[in-house]
Amino acid sequence: MQYKDEKSLHLRKLFGQVVKNIRENQIGLSGNKFANEYGINDSNLGKIERAEIDCKFVTFWKIAEALGVKPSEFVKILEDILGDDFTLIDE
């Protein structure tokens, strides 16, 4: 099934990749251990990392804090990777 909004899917995939990268390479925990240690639903964490679901704002905030990154810094990481011309809304 094709995702209706390719830009949203791209952002969702990138978000999941960055979460997984930081979790594995800087925190050094498996998805289950990370989720359980920080009170995040492990099933949802896996789905977020695989871009299968959208991440709720509260969950995003909790994940960022658990990764040791301010939410604003996490957004900056995404913005830096996406580039200045990325937008979700076509004008």
DSSP file (Angstrom, degrees, kcal/mol; ACC not computed):
  #  RESIDUE AA STRUCTURE BP1 BP2  ACC     N-H-->O    O-->H-N    N-H-->O    O-->H-N    TCO  KAPPA ALPHA  PHI   PSI    X-CA   Y-CA   Z-CA
    1    1 A M              0   0    0      0, 0.0     2,-0.3     0, 0.0     0, 0.0   0.000 360.0 360.0 360.0 130.0    0.0    0.0    0.0
    2    2 A Q        -     0   0    0      1,-0.1     2,-0.2     2,-0.0     4,-0.0  -0.643 360.0-117.7 -84.1 134.2    1.4    3.4   -1.0
    3    3 A Y        -     0   0    0     -2,-0.3     3,-0.2     1,-0.1    -1,-0.1  -0.519  19.3-136.6 -69.5 136.3    1.5    6.1    1.6
    4    4 A K  S    S+     0   0    0      1,-0.2     2,-0.7    -2,-0.2    -1,-0.1   0.836  92.3  44.1 -67.0 -34.9   -0.7    9.0    0.5
    5    5 A D     >  -     0   0    0      1,-0.2     4,-2.2     2,-0.0    -1,-0.2  -0.882  64.6-172.3-118.2  99.8    1.7   11.8    1.5
    6    6 A E  H  > S+     0   0    0     -2,-0.7     4,-2.4     1,-0.2    -1,-0.2   0.824  85.5  54.7 -63.1 -33.8    5.3   11.0    0.5
    7    7 A K  H  > S+     0   0    0      2,-0.2     4,-2.3     1,-0.2    -1,-0.2   0.917 109.3  47.0 -67.6 -42.0    6.7   14.0    2.4
    8    8 A S  H  > S+     0   0    0      2,-0.2     4,-2.6     1,-0.2    -2,-0.2   0.903 112.4  50.2 -64.5 -40.8    5.1   12.9    5.6
    9    9 A L  H  X S+     0   0    0     -4,-2.2     4,-2.8     2,-0.2     5,-0.2   0.912 108.9  52.1 -63.0 -42.6    6.3    9.4    5.1
   10   10 A H  H  X S+     0   0    0     -4,-2.4     4,-2.4     2,-0.2    -2,-0.2   0.927 112.0  45.7 -59.5 -45.9    9.8   10.7    4.4
   11   11 A L  H  X S+     0   0    0     -4,-2.3     4,-2.8     2,-0.2    -2,-0.2   0.911 112.3  51.1 -64.1 -43.0    9.8   12.6    7.7
   12   12 A R  H  X S+     0   0    0     -4,-2.6     4,-2.2     2,-0.2    39,-0.2   0.909 111.5  47.6 -61.4 -43.2    8.4    9.7    9.6
   13   13 A K  H  X S+     0   0    0     -4,-2.8     4,-2.4     2,-0.2    -2,-0.2   0.923 112.7  48.7 -64.1 -44.7   11.1    7.4    8.2
   14   14 A L  H  X S+     0   0    0     -4,-2.4     4,-2.6    -5,-0.2     5,-0.2   0.926 109.8  52.0 -62.4 -45.0   13.8    9.9    9.0
   15   15 A F  H  X S+     0   0    0     -4,-2.8     4,-2.5     1,-0.2    -1,-0.2   0.940 111.5  46.9 -56.1 -49.0   12.5   10.4   12.5
   16   16 A G  H  X S+     0   0    0     -4,-2.2     4,-2.5    32,-0.2    -1,-0.2   0.885 111.7  50.8 -61.7 -40.2   12.5    6.6   13.2
   17   17 A Q  H  X S+     0   0    0     -4,-2.4     4,-2.7     2,-0.2    -1,-0.2   0.910 111.2  47.6 -64.7 -42.8   16.0    6.2   11.7
   18   18 A V  H  X S+     0   0    0     -4,-2.6     4,-2.6     2,-0.2     5,-0.3   0.921 112.1  49.8 -66.2 -43.8   17.4    9.0   13.9
   19   19 A V  H  X S+     0   0    0     -4,-2.5     4,-2.7    -5,-0.2    -2,-0.2   0.956 114.6  44.3 -57.5 -50.8   15.8    7.6   17.0
   20   20 A K  H  X S+     0   0    0     -4,-2.5     4,-2.8     1,-0.2     5,-0.3   0.899 112.6  52.1 -63.3 -41.4   17.1    4.1   16.3
   21   21 A N  H  X S+     0   0    0     -4,-2.7     4,-2.8     2,-0.2     5,-0.4   0.944 114.0  41.7 -61.3 -49.5   20.6    5.4   15.5
   22   22 A I  H  X>S+     0   0    0     -4,-2.6     4,-2.2     1,-0.2     5,-1.9   0.924 115.3  51.7 -64.5 -43.6   20.9    7.4   18.7
   23   23 A R  I  <>S+     0   0    0     -4,-2.7     5,-1.6    -5,-0.3     6,-1.4   0.926 119.3  34.5 -59.3 -46.6   19.4    4.6   20.8
   24   24 A E  I  <5S+     0   0    0     -4,-2.8    -2,-0.2     4,-0.2    -1,-0.2   0.926 127.1  34.9 -76.1 -45.4   21.8    2.0   19.4
   25   25 A N  I  <5S+     0   0    0     -4,-2.8    -3,-0.2    -5,-0.3    -2,-0.2   0.764 131.7  22.6 -88.1 -26.7   25.0    4.0   18.9
   26   26 A Q  I  <5S+     0   0    0     -4,-2.2    -3,-0.2    -5,-0.4    -2,-0.1   0.770 133.4  32.0-109.4 -36.4   24.9    6.4   21.8
   27   27 A I  I   <S-     0   0    0     -5,-1.9    -3,-0.2    -4,-0.2    -4,-0.2   0.828  86.8-149.7 -90.0 -36.8   22.6    4.8   24.4
   28   28 A G      < +     0   0    0     -5,-1.6     2,-0.4    -6,-0.4    -4,-0.2   0.782  47.5 129.9  74.8  28.8   23.5    1.2   23.6
   29   29 A L        -     0   0    0     -6,-1.4    -1,-0.2     1,-0.0    -2,-0.1  -0.876  59.1-116.3-115.4 148.5   20.2   -0.3   24.5
   30   30 A S     >  -     0   0    0     -2,-0.4     4,-2.7     1,-0.1     5,-0.2  -0.306  38.5-104.5 -67.0 163.8   17.9   -2.7   22.6
   31   31 A G  H  > S+     0   0    0      1,-0.2     4,-2.7     2,-0.2     5,-0.2   0.912 120.9  48.7 -57.7 -44.6   14.5   -1.3   21.7
   32   32 A N  H  > S+     0   0    0      2,-0.2     4,-2.6     1,-0.2     5,-0.2   0.926 113.6  45.1 -64.1 -45.9   12.8   -3.3   24.5
   33   33 A K  H  > S+     0   0    0      2,-0.2     4,-2.5     1,-0.2    -2,-0.2   0.916 114.8  48.7 -65.4 -42.5   15.3   -2.3   27.2
   34   34 A F  H  X S+     0   0    0     -4,-2.7     4,-1.7     2,-0.2     6,-0.2   0.947 113.7  46.2 -61.1 -49.2   15.1    1.3   26.2
   35   35 A A  H  X>S+     0   0    0     -4,-2.7     5,-2.8    -5,-0.2     4,-0.5   0.928 115.3  45.7 -60.9 -47.2   11.3    1.4   26.1
   36   36 A N  H ><5S+     0   0    0     -4,-2.6     3,-0.7     1,-0.2    -1,-0.2   0.886 111.1  52.7 -65.9 -38.9   11.0   -0.4   29.4
   37   37 A E  H 3<5S+     0   0    0     -4,-2.5    -1,-0.2     1,-0.2    -2,-0.2   0.829 118.7  35.3 -66.0 -31.8   13.6    1.8   31.1
   38   38 A Y  H 3<5S-     0   0    0     -4,-1.7    -1,-0.2    -5,-0.2    -2,-0.2   0.245 112.7-108.3-111.7  13.0   11.9    5.0   30.0
   39   39 A G  T <<5 +     0   0    0     -3,-0.7     2,-0.4    -4,-0.5    -3,-0.2   0.845  69.5 141.5  68.4  35.0    8.2    4.1   30.2
   40   40 A I      < -     0   0    0     -5,-2.8     2,-0.3    -6,-0.2    -1,-0.2  -0.901  62.7-105.4-108.2 137.2    7.7    4.0   26.5
   41   41 A N     >  -     0   0    0     -2,-0.4     4,-2.5     1,-0.2     5,-0.2  -0.462  28.1-148.8 -61.6 118.9    5.4    1.3   24.9
   42   42 A D  H  > S+     0   0    0     -2,-0.3     4,-2.0     1,-0.2    -1,-0.2   0.842  94.8  52.9 -64.9 -33.5    8.0   -1.1   23.3
   43   43 A S  H  > S+     0   0    0      2,-0.2     4,-2.0     1,-0.2    -1,-0.2   0.927 111.4  46.2 -65.2 -44.2    5.6   -2.0   20.5
   44   44 A N  H  > S+     0   0    0      2,-0.2     4,-2.8     1,-0.2    -2,-0.2   0.891 108.8  55.7 -66.2 -38.5    5.0    1.6   19.6
   45   45 A L  H  X S+     0   0    0     -4,-2.5     4,-2.7     1,-0.2    -1,-0.2   0.937 108.9  47.5 -58.7 -46.1    8.7    2.4   19.8
   46   46 A G  H  X S+     0   0    0     -4,-2.0     4,-1.7     1,-0.2    -1,-0.2   0.904 112.7  48.5 -60.7 -41.9    9.4   -0.4   17.2
   47   47 A K  H  <>S+     0   0    0     -4,-2.0     5,-3.2     2,-0.2     6,-0.9   0.864 111.6  50.1 -67.5 -35.8    6.6    0.9   15.0
   48   48 A I  H ><5S+     0   0    0     -4,-2.8     3,-1.4     3,-0.2   -32,-0.2   0.932 110.5  49.1 -66.5 -45.5    7.9    4.5   15.3
   49   49 A E  H 3<5S+     0   0    0     -4,-2.7    -2,-0.2     1,-0.3    -1,-0.2   0.813 114.2  46.0 -64.6 -29.4   11.5    3.4   14.4
   50   50 A R  T 3<5S-     0   0    0     -4,-1.7    -1,-0.3    -5,-0.2    -2,-0.2   0.355 113.0-120.5 -93.5   5.3   10.1    1.4   11.4
   51   51 A A  T < 5S+     0   0    0     -3,-1.4    -3,-0.2   -39,-0.2   -38,-0.1   0.809  74.8 129.3  61.4  32.9    7.9    4.4   10.3
   52   52 A E  S   <S+     0   0    0     -5,-3.2     2,-0.3    -6,-0.2    -4,-0.2   0.713  70.8  24.7 -88.1 -22.4    4.7    2.3   10.7
   53   53 A I  S    S-     0   0    0     -6,-0.9     2,-0.2    -9,-0.2    -2,-0.1  -0.954  83.8-105.9-137.5 157.5    2.9    4.9   12.8
   54   54 A D        -     0   0    0     -2,-0.3     2,-0.5    -3,-0.1    -6,-0.1  -0.570  38.3-120.7 -77.0 148.1    3.0    8.6   13.5
   55   55 A C        -     0   0    0     -2,-0.2     2,-0.0    -7,-0.1    -1,-0.0  -0.799  21.7-127.7 -93.8 126.9    4.6    9.6   16.8
   56   56 A K     >  -     0   0    0     -2,-0.5     4,-2.8     1,-0.1     5,-0.2  -0.368  23.6-115.1 -67.8 153.6    2.4   11.5   19.2
   57   57 A F  H  > S+     0   0    0      1,-0.2     4,-2.5     2,-0.2     5,-0.2   0.895 115.7  50.5 -59.7 -43.1    3.9   14.8   20.5
   58   58 A V  H  > S+     0   0    0      1,-0.2     4,-2.2     2,-0.2    -1,-0.2   0.904 112.2  47.9 -63.1 -40.8    4.1   13.6   24.1
   59   59 A T  H  > S+     0   0    0      2,-0.2     4,-2.8     1,-0.2    -2,-0.2   0.904 109.7  53.0 -66.6 -41.3    5.8   10.4   23.0
   60   60 A F  H  X S+     0   0    0     -4,-2.8     4,-2.7     2,-0.2    -2,-0.2   0.933 110.0  48.3 -56.1 -47.2    8.2   12.4   20.8
   61   61 A W  H  X S+     0   0    0     -4,-2.5     4,-2.4     1,-0.2    -2,-0.2   0.916 112.7  47.8 -61.9 -44.4    9.1   14.5   23.9
   62   62 A K  H  X S+     0   0    0     -4,-2.2     4,-2.5     2,-0.2    -1,-0.2   0.906 112.3  49.0 -64.4 -42.5    9.6   11.4   26.1
   63   63 A I  H  X S+     0   0    0     -4,-2.8     4,-2.0     2,-0.2    -2,-0.2   0.928 110.7  50.5 -63.5 -45.3   11.8    9.7   23.4
   64   64 A A  H  <>S+     0   0    0     -4,-2.7     5,-2.7     1,-0.2     4,-0.4   0.944 112.5  46.2 -58.6 -48.8   13.9   12.8   23.0
   65   65 A E  H ><5S+     0   0    0     -4,-2.4     3,-1.4     1,-0.2    -1,-0.2   0.907 111.0  52.5 -60.4 -42.3   14.5   13.2   26.7
   66   66 A A  H 3<5S+     0   0    0     -4,-2.5    -1,-0.2     1,-0.3    -2,-0.2   0.822 108.0  52.0 -63.8 -30.7   15.3    9.5   27.1
   67   67 A L  T 3<5S-     0   0    0     -4,-2.0    -1,-0.3     2,-0.2    -2,-0.2   0.508 119.2-113.7 -81.6  -4.5   17.8    9.9   24.3
   68   68 A G  T < 5S+     0   0    0     -3,-1.4     2,-0.4    -4,-0.4    -3,-0.2   0.760  78.5 121.1  78.7  25.4   19.4   12.7   26.2
   69   69 A V      < -     0   0    0     -5,-2.7    -1,-0.3    -6,-0.2    -2,-0.2  -0.971  66.7-119.1-123.6 133.5   18.4   15.3   23.6
   70   70 A K     >  -     0   0    0     -2,-0.4     4,-2.3     1,-0.1     3,-0.4  -0.458  29.6-119.8 -63.7 143.2   16.3   18.4   24.1
   71   71 A P  H  > S+     0   0    0      0, 0.0     4,-2.2     0, 0.0     5,-0.2   0.885 115.5  52.9 -53.1 -39.9   13.2   18.1   21.9
   72   72 A S  H  > S+     0   0    0      1,-0.2     4,-1.9     2,-0.2     5,-0.1   0.873 108.7  49.7 -64.8 -36.2   14.2   21.4   20.1
   73   73 A E  H  > S+     0   0    0     -3,-0.4     4,-2.2     2,-0.2    -1,-0.2   0.868 108.2  53.6 -68.8 -36.0   17.7   19.9   19.4
   74   74 A F  H  X S+     0   0    0     -4,-2.3     4,-2.0     2,-0.2    -2,-0.2   0.922 108.6  48.9 -64.1 -43.0   16.1   16.7   18.0
   75   75 A V  H  X S+     0   0    0     -4,-2.2     4,-2.9     1,-0.2    -1,-0.2   0.897 108.8  54.2 -61.8 -39.8   14.0   18.8   15.7
   76   76 A K  H  X S+     0   0    0     -4,-1.9     4,-2.7     2,-0.2    -2,-0.2   0.889 105.2  53.3 -62.3 -39.6   17.2   20.7   14.7
   77   77 A I  H  X S+     0   0    0     -4,-2.2     4,-1.9     2,-0.2    -1,-0.2   0.941 111.7  45.5 -58.5 -47.4   18.8   17.3   13.8
   78   78 A L  H  X S+     0   0    0     -4,-2.0     4,-2.8     1,-0.2     5,-0.2   0.922 112.6  50.5 -63.0 -44.2   15.9   16.5   11.6
   79   79 A E  H  X S+     0   0    0     -4,-2.9     4,-2.4     1,-0.2    -1,-0.2   0.902 108.9  52.0 -61.1 -41.3   15.9   20.0   10.0
   80   80 A D  H  < S+     0   0    0     -4,-2.7    -1,-0.2     1,-0.2    -2,-0.2   0.894 113.6  43.5 -63.2 -39.4   19.7   19.7    9.3
   81   81 A I  H  < S+     0   0    0     -4,-1.9    -2,-0.2    -5,-0.2    -1,-0.2   0.905 116.5  46.4 -72.0 -41.4   19.3   16.4    7.5
   82   82 A L  H  < S-     0   0    0     -4,-2.8    -2,-0.2    -5,-0.2     3,-0.2   0.813 106.5-134.7 -73.0 -30.9   16.2   17.4    5.6
   83   83 A G    ><  -     0   0    0     -4,-2.4     3,-1.3    -5,-0.2    -1,-0.1  -0.058  27.1 -73.2  92.0 162.1   17.6   20.8    4.4
   84   84 A D  T 3  S+     0   0    0      1,-0.3    -1,-0.2    -4,-0.1    -4,-0.1   0.723 124.9  58.8 -66.3 -23.7   16.2   24.2    4.3
   85   85 A D  T 3  S+     0   0    0     -3,-0.2     2,-0.3     2,-0.0    -1,-0.3   0.489  77.4 112.8 -89.7  -1.4   13.9   23.5    1.4
   86   86 A F    <   +     0   0    0     -3,-1.3     2,-0.3    -7,-0.2    -3,-0.1  -0.555  37.0 160.4 -75.1 130.4   11.9   20.7    3.1
   87   87 A T        -     0   0    0     -2,-0.3     3,-0.0     1,-0.1    -2,-0.0  -0.980  38.9-148.6-141.1 154.2    8.3   21.4    3.8
   88   88 A L  S    S+     0   0    0     -2,-0.3     2,-0.6     1,-0.1   -80,-0.2   0.659  86.3  66.2 -90.9 -19.8    5.2   19.3    4.5
   89   89 A I  S    S-     0   0    0    -82,-0.1     2,-0.4     2,-0.0    -1,-0.1  -0.901  75.3-144.2-109.6 123.5    2.8   21.7    2.9
   90   90 A D              0   0    0     -2,-0.6    -2,-0.0     1,-0.1     0, 0.0  -0.696 360.0 360.0 -82.2 133.1    3.0   22.5   -0.8
   91   91 A E              0   0    0     -2,-0.4    -1,-0.1     0, 0.0    -2,-0.0   0.432 360.0 360.0 -99.2 360.0    2.2   26.1   -1.6
